[in-house]
């Protein structure tokens, strides 16, 4: 009586399997800390629509950092005010040594929409 239901479920499962094989599965996560030089630390900054993942980032003065920037939503960049560092999707990694203690402002460097002027964060160098 319900033979058509079982056949339909098998057909749907096959179509979904072919779809997953054709579009591919997501890549495995990359361990960015593997390529660090001795004494170097990793600082990850992620941008979403009109905000950075943290309101403030704390780093140690005199330490060399590998800064990794990524967009999880939208098209953004980051500019470090006073440090001459700009990162975006084409240039997502930089090496920076924070020499002077203080507070540096981060701003979005790409006009990303109506929330662009308020897209700010800070780096506190201790």
N, C-alpha and C positions, 0 to 999 in steps of 0.2 A: 503494500500500500504506500509506504514512504520511501520507495527505492529512489525516486527522483531527488529527494532531499540529500541522501548520502552521496549520490553522484554529483550534485551541485556543490556540496562542501569540498569534495575532492578536487573538482575543477577550480574552485576559488583558491584553494591552497596551492595548486600547481601554478596558477597565474601569479599569485603573490610571490612564490619562490622564484619564478622566472624574472619578475620585476626586480627583486632584490639582487639577483645575480647580474642583471643588465645594468642597474644603476650603481652597483658597488656598495660595499659597506664602508663606514667611516674608517679613516686611517687610525692606526694605533697611536696613543699619546706619545709624544717625544719628550724624553727626559733632557731638558735644556741644561740641567746642572752637570751633566756628564762632560761637557766640553769646557768647563771652567779651568782657568789657569790656577796654579797654587796661590792661595791667599785671596783669590777673587770670589766675590759673592754675586748672587743673581737677584735682580730686582725686576719683577714682572708687573707691568702696567697694562690693564685691560680697559677699553672704552666701550660703553654701550650708548644708547641714545641719550645724549646730552649729559652724561656724567662718567667719571672715572670710577673704577671699582673701589677705590678708597678715597676718603677725604684728605688723608695725609699719609705720607710714606716716610718712615724714619730710616736713616742711613748713618753710618759711622764715618767721621771725618778721617781722611787719609787712606781709606779703603778703596780698592779698585772694584767697580761694579760692572757686570755685564747687564745692560738694561734691555729687556725684551718687551716690545709693544705689540699688542694685538687688538683687533676690533671684534667684539662678540656680536654687535648689532650696530648697523649704520656704517658710515664712512667718516673716519676721524683720523686725526694726527695729534701729536703732542709736542709742544714746544716748552723747553725749560728756560724760563726768563732769567737772564743773567749768566747762563752757562753755555750759550751757543750750541745747543743740542736740539735737533728736530727729528722726530721719528714718525713714520707713517707706514702704510702697507707695502710701499716699495722699498723702504729703508727701515726695517723693524728692529734692528739691533745696533747698539752702540756700547762702547766701553768708556766709562767715565770714572775719574778719581775725584771725589769731592774733597777739595783741599781746605776750604774755609767753612767753619761752622756758621750756621744761619738758616734762614728759611727762604726757600726759592719757590716761586709760583709756577705751576704748570697750567698751560692753557691749550685748548684745542686749536690746532693750526690750520684746519680745513673748515671752511664754511659748511656746516652740517645741518643747518635748519634753524627754526625759531629759538631753540634752547642754546644755541652756540655761545652767546655772550656770557651765559652763566656756567659754562662748562669749565670748571676750574678745580684745582687741587693744589697741594703744597708738598714739597720735600723738605723735611727737617733734618739738617746735617748736625749731628751731635758730636 
